[in-house]
Amino acid sequence: MKMTKSYRLFRLLLLLVMCEKAYATSPNKTIDDYYTPDYLRFENYTYKPYISTVQLHPESAELSFPIIAFNSGERLQLSFDDLDADLKNYNYTVVHCDANWKPTQWNYSEYITGFHDEVISEYVYSANTIQSYTHYTLLFPTEGLKITKSGNYVLKVFQDNDEQNCVLTRRFMLCDKKVEIAGTAKAATIISDRNSKQEIDFTINNPQFEMNDPYQSLKVTLLQNHRFDNAITGLKPTFTKPGQLVYDVDEGNVFTAGNEFRFFEDKQFRAVNEKIAKYVFDENKQNNIYLLPDESRSFKRYSTQRDINGNYLIRTITGANAAVEADYAYVHFYLPVNEPLKNADVYVFGALSNWSYLPDFKMEYDSSVSAYKAAPYLKQGYYNYEYVVVPQSKLLPDESTFEGSHYETENDYFILVYYQTFGTYYDQLVGFKRINSAGR
């Protein structure tokens, strides 16, 4: 049974009252209570300290963006490790969101057929590792839980049949392709930005799909690599043609290009390589990988280097199945800097940090060696990363302080097109396009 408008409003008001009450009694109040641990986040987030190495991607495509075609039979693959190394009761469900990743407050029956949640039943215990863990895997949608609408979704994994006991959330998308997108990523048109930024120009071709008032009913999102923190939204067509919308502007569609990502690989412990200085098995029986000191690249000329655009791959040489035979280690990052930055924090950043600014990836300045240091706990593999600076007064990071920014940098860009048909109350995802600044 579908909710009426009045019932939707009642539920929304009730939710706001509950949030205000929780905020008033929380010992960890912040300006935006959405970012306190007590609140479900409709973003990529891990809520439990014993959950690690969460990956979500199309089946058998480790480095791909978490999007599949609607009603295609394609599936997404979720995997994660439980470092408690026991067997827990995990369930999952999906939450429908609008183009801005706000929950639509629908009943499950309005976008799911079958069960509204299912058990995650595939698990394997780690083998021959110092760090024991249980590795869980999920392929979805399934016959028992099918999604009936395109758009944005948040996958929610929870424990002990209690949806309030959330373990992790991850964003994904279902695209019901109705438009074609063509685009280019190039050096910025504005002269002052030309050497350091990239501009995304594109057209939406809809010869067979009639759009009513696209200036109001159409929403476009631009993403760089797999990031959401610097997403561009709110773009409007510069002009229209029959069956075509053209987005060709000089501002508003521009990203800082950044630099090619740094990398390291620790597929084999006890072995040094071009990025690893030493391996230490400490008195606490923990693996430690010490990377060679990095240097600032802010004033260096651009140098091409193949990377995987900030992602990582789980790999090990000592086992046949890296998912359960790769071990964990504290990876020690070391960035020499003469003096600590004022009113700003430095983070190790990339898919390894979930494209977020997490405490484990925040670097501390050690004045005894004049360097920023961090040691997150990571599973063996091949990793991309960079160093970003987050001013205390801003939410967006500055990657150019230590990395520099060059228009030649190779980046992936994703164009997402949402459309709200007259008489409906949700944002259909009707178009998706990946473009690469180097034409790859």
RAPEVEN-V295439 format. One record per residue. N is the residue number from 1. SS is DSSP state (a for helix, b for strand, c for the rest). PSI is psi in radians with two decimals (NA if undefined). D_LAST is the distance of its C-alpha to the last C-alpha in Angstrom with 2 decimals. Layout:
N/SS/PSI/D_LAST
N/SS/PSI/D_LAST
This chain:
1/c/2.22/47.04
2/c/2.58/44.99
3/c/2.49/45.83
4/c/2.90/47.66
5/a/-0.70/46.66
6/a/-0.65/49.69
7/a/-0.65/48.80
8/a/-0.80/45.23
9/a/-0.72/46.77
10/a/-0.78/49.24
11/a/-0.68/46.56
12/a/-0.76/44.55
13/a/-0.69/47.72
14/a/-0.73/48.66
15/a/-0.74/45.29
16/a/-0.70/45.69
17/a/-0.76/49.24
18/a/-0.72/48.18
19/a/-0.73/45.46
20/a/-0.66/48.02
21/a/-0.78/50.51
22/a/-0.67/48.15
23/a/-0.72/47.09
24/a/-0.50/50.72
25/a/-0.03/51.61
26/c/2.34/48.54
27/c/-0.15/49.27
28/c/0.84/45.69
29/c/2.49/45.51
30/c/3.06/42.70
31/c/-0.72/42.04
32/c/1.85/39.72
33/a/-0.16/41.09
34/a/-0.48/37.86
35/a/0.18/36.68
36/c/2.73/39.73
37/c/-0.30/39.62
38/c/-0.12/42.02
39/c/2.42/39.61
40/c/2.27/37.04
41/c/2.25/33.67
42/c/1.03/31.34
43/c/-3.12/28.35
44/c/1.94/26.85
45/b/2.53/29.93
46/b/2.17/31.95
47/c/-0.31/35.70
48/c/2.37/37.26
49/c/-0.32/37.19
50/c/0.05/37.31
51/b/2.28/34.02
52/b/2.83/30.98
53/b/1.01/27.40
54/b/2.20/26.71
55/b/2.39/23.47
56/b/2.17/22.55
57/b/2.87/19.64
58/b/2.61/19.45
59/c/2.26/21.47
60/c/0.46/19.98
61/c/1.37/16.57
62/c/-0.60/17.25
63/c/0.09/14.16
64/c/2.73/13.80
65/c/2.50/15.35
66/c/1.23/19.04
67/b/2.44/19.15
68/b/2.84/20.46
69/b/2.39/21.80
70/c/2.37/25.44
71/c/0.60/28.04
72/c/-0.22/25.58
73/c/-0.10/26.94
74/c/2.69/23.75
75/c/2.73/24.61
76/b/2.63/23.56
77/b/2.14/24.47
78/b/2.41/26.30
79/b/2.60/27.54
80/b/2.78/29.63
81/b/2.41/32.31
82/b/1.92/35.87
83/c/-0.11/37.25
84/c/-0.34/40.80
85/c/0.47/40.33
86/c/-2.99/42.67
87/c/2.03/42.35
88/c/2.80/42.00
89/c/1.78/42.10
90/b/2.34/38.76
91/b/2.90/38.13
92/b/2.73/35.29
93/b/3.09/35.10
94/b/2.51/32.70
95/b/2.18/33.45
96/b/2.36/32.40
97/b/2.85/31.17
98/c/-3.02/30.62
99/c/-0.36/27.56
100/c/0.22/28.68
101/c/0.57/29.07
102/c/2.36/32.83
103/b/2.46/34.66
104/c/-0.14/36.19
105/c/0.47/39.41
106/c/2.73/39.53
107/c/2.63/41.46
108/a/-0.63/39.41
109/a/-0.25/40.91
110/a/-0.23/39.21
111/c/0.08/35.69
112/b/2.42/36.42
113/b/2.54/38.43
114/b/-2.55/40.13
115/c/2.55/40.56
116/c/-0.21/39.32
117/c/2.77/38.57
118/b/2.81/38.25
119/b/2.46/38.81
120/c/1.82/36.05
121/c/-0.20/37.70
122/b/2.09/35.24
123/b/2.66/35.81
124/b/2.43/36.15
125/b/2.56/37.90
126/c/2.72/36.29
127/c/2.28/37.55
128/c/0.68/38.53
129/c/2.64/37.27
130/c/-0.81/39.21
131/c/1.95/37.86
132/c/2.55/38.90
133/c/2.84/36.95
134/b/2.20/36.60
135/b/2.09/33.14
136/b/2.52/32.80
137/b/2.49/30.34
138/b/2.32/30.13
139/b/2.22/28.42
140/b/2.86/28.94
141/c/2.82/29.85
142/c/3.06/32.77
143/c/-0.51/35.60
144/c/-0.32/37.80
145/b/1.71/35.60
146/b/2.54/33.68
147/b/2.27/32.06
148/c/-0.01/33.25
149/c/2.57/31.30
150/c/2.98/27.70
151/b/-2.79/26.64
152/b/2.47/26.40
153/b/2.69/28.18
154/b/2.15/29.20
155/b/2.20/29.87
156/b/2.11/33.10
157/b/2.27/34.49
158/b/2.93/38.16
159/b/2.51/40.97
160/c/0.68/44.39
161/c/0.38/44.06
162/b/1.84/44.18
163/b/-0.35/41.43
164/b/-0.32/42.64
165/b/1.20/41.88
166/b/2.42/38.13
167/b/-0.79/36.05
168/b/2.72/32.48
169/b/2.50/30.53
170/b/2.42/26.86
171/b/2.51/25.07
172/b/2.96/23.37
173/b/2.56/22.89
174/b/2.16/23.82
175/b/2.13/22.37
176/c/1.55/24.67
177/c/2.04/22.35
178/c/-0.16/24.45
179/c/2.73/22.27
180/b/2.50/19.04
181/b/2.33/16.71
182/b/2.39/14.64
183/b/2.91/13.24
184/b/2.60/11.66
185/b/2.14/11.39
186/b/2.99/13.32
187/b/2.50/16.15
188/c/2.55/19.17
189/c/-0.69/21.75
190/c/2.24/24.73
191/a/-0.72/25.68
192/a/-0.35/26.67
193/a/-0.11/23.27
194/c/-0.61/21.14
195/c/-0.25/20.69
196/c/-0.10/20.04
197/b/2.82/18.51
198/b/2.41/15.66
199/b/2.36/16.69
200/b/1.90/15.40
201/b/2.47/16.91
202/b/2.87/16.97
203/b/2.57/19.39
204/b/2.05/20.93
205/b/2.12/22.27
206/c/1.01/25.26
207/c/-0.52/27.38
208/c/0.01/28.95
209/c/1.88/29.08
210/c/2.26/31.84
211/c/2.27/31.54
212/c/2.13/34.68
213/c/1.15/34.46
214/a/-0.42/30.69
215/a/-0.44/31.49
216/a/-0.64/33.32
217/a/-0.17/32.09
218/b/2.39/28.31
219/b/2.38/26.46
220/b/2.39/22.86
221/b/2.34/21.14
222/b/2.30/18.04
223/b/2.53/16.74
224/b/2.17/14.74
225/c/-2.33/13.20
226/c/0.43/16.11
227/c/2.60/18.83
228/c/-0.29/21.68
229/c/-0.48/23.86
230/c/0.46/22.20
231/c/2.55/21.40
232/b/2.23/22.14
233/b/3.04/24.57
234/c/0.20/27.25
235/c/2.51/25.31
236/c/2.62/27.24
237/c/2.46/26.35
238/c/-0.60/27.17
239/b/2.90/28.56
240/b/2.64/28.76
241/b/2.91/29.04
242/c/2.05/30.39
243/c/0.25/27.85
244/b/2.41/25.28
245/b/2.28/24.86
246/b/2.21/23.20
247/b/1.67/22.00
248/c/1.48/21.79
249/c/2.92/23.60
250/c/-0.37/23.71
251/c/2.77/24.71
252/c/-0.31/24.24
253/c/0.59/20.52
254/b/2.34/19.64
255/b/2.58/18.42
256/b/2.20/19.23
257/c/-0.52/16.06
258/c/-2.70/17.55
259/c/2.93/16.58
260/c/2.50/14.53
261/c/2.57/16.40
262/b/2.92/19.35
263/b/2.80/19.81
264/b/2.77/22.65
265/b/2.39/23.48
266/c/0.82/26.96
267/c/-0.30/26.73
268/c/1.95/30.07
269/c/2.83/32.84
270/c/0.20/35.43
271/c/2.26/32.97
272/c/2.78/31.71
273/c/-2.87/28.45
274/c/-0.25/26.61
275/c/-0.29/26.34
276/b/2.21/29.48
277/b/-0.74/32.93
278/b/2.84/35.14
279/b/2.37/35.82
280/b/2.23/38.98
281/b/1.85/40.71
282/c/-3.13/43.02
283/c/-0.32/46.52
284/c/0.20/45.22
285/c/0.82/43.48
286/c/2.48/40.02
287/b/2.40/36.97
288/b/2.25/35.78
289/b/2.14/32.75
290/b/1.98/33.09
291/b/2.65/29.96
292/c/2.61/30.47
293/c/2.37/30.99
294/b/2.87/27.98
295/c/2.70/28.33
296/c/2.44/27.49
297/c/0.23/24.53
298/c/-0.50/25.54
299/c/0.23/26.88
300/c/2.64/24.65
301/c/2.69/22.37
302/c/2.41/18.61
303/c/2.18/17.41
304/c/2.49/13.87
305/c/2.22/13.63
306/c/2.34/11.24
307/c/-3.10/12.07
308/c/0.57/11.73
309/c/0.81/12.08
310/c/0.05/15.82
311/c/-3.05/16.29
312/b/2.78/18.56
313/b/2.31/19.48
314/b/2.12/23.16
315/c/2.64/24.15
316/c/2.54/27.42
317/c/-0.41/28.71
318/c/0.06/32.25
319/c/2.80/31.82
320/c/-0.43/30.38
321/c/1.67/29.50
322/a/-0.49/27.77
323/a/-0.61/28.37
324/a/-0.08/32.09
325/a/-0.13/32.45
326/c/2.41/30.27
327/c/3.10/32.64
328/b/2.69/32.60
329/b/2.66/33.21
330/b/2.08/33.78
331/b/2.06/30.98
332/b/1.92/32.48
333/b/2.52/30.30
334/b/1.97/32.01
335/b/1.74/31.21
336/b/2.27/33.98
337/c/2.31/35.06
338/c/-0.74/38.40
339/c/2.59/39.43
340/c/2.62/38.29
341/c/2.56/36.72
342/c/2.37/39.18
343/c/0.63/38.76
344/b/2.64/35.26
345/b/2.65/33.80
346/b/2.36/31.03
347/b/2.56/28.79
348/b/2.29/26.38
349/b/2.54/23.48
350/c/-2.91/20.47
351/a/-0.50/20.30
352/a/-0.47/23.18
353/a/0.26/25.30
354/c/0.51/24.12
355/c/0.60/22.54
356/c/3.07/26.22
357/c/1.38/28.97
358/c/2.61/31.02
359/a/-0.68/34.26
360/a/-0.32/33.23
361/a/0.06/30.35
362/b/2.26/32.52
363/c/2.43/33.42
364/b/2.45/37.06
365/b/2.20/38.31
366/b/1.81/40.57
367/c/-0.38/42.85
368/c/-0.42/44.33
369/c/0.08/41.14
370/c/1.02/39.62
371/b/2.65/36.38
372/b/2.44/34.58
373/b/2.59/34.43
374/b/2.68/33.22
375/b/1.25/33.37
376/b/2.78/31.69
377/b/1.97/32.28
378/b/2.61/29.13
379/b/2.60/28.53
380/c/2.49/27.40
381/b/-2.76/23.73
382/b/2.16/20.65
383/b/2.44/20.21
384/b/2.63/18.19
385/b/2.91/20.43
386/b/2.94/21.51
387/b/2.20/24.89
388/b/2.64/25.62
389/b/2.25/28.90
390/b/1.82/30.48
391/b/2.50/33.46
392/c/-0.32/36.36
393/c/0.00/36.73
394/c/2.80/33.16
395/c/-0.51/30.84
396/c/2.43/27.50
397/c/2.88/26.51
398/b/1.89/25.89
399/c/-0.20/23.17
400/a/-0.34/23.86
401/a/-0.81/27.33
402/a/-0.27/26.25
403/a/-0.38/22.53
404/c/3.07/22.41
405/c/2.24/19.83
406/c/2.35/17.62
407/c/-0.36/15.67
408/c/-0.21/13.20
409/c/2.39/12.26
410/c/2.10/8.75
411/c/2.63/9.42
412/b/2.49/8.81
413/b/2.52/11.32
414/b/2.26/13.42
415/b/2.13/15.92
416/b/2.24/19.07
417/b/2.13/21.86
418/b/2.55/25.38
419/b/2.35/28.46
420/c/1.89/32.09
421/c/2.50/34.18
422/c/2.28/37.67
423/c/-0.09/40.12
424/c/2.97/37.70
425/c/0.55/37.19
426/c/2.80/33.65
427/c/1.87/30.08
428/b/2.48/28.30
429/b/1.84/24.53
430/b/-0.07/23.82
431/b/2.51/20.15
432/b/2.39/16.86
433/b/2.30/13.32
434/b/2.27/10.13
435/b/2.70/8.01
436/b/2.35/5.66
437/c/-0.33/7.61
438/c/0.14/5.57
439/c/0.37/3.80
440/c/NA/0.00
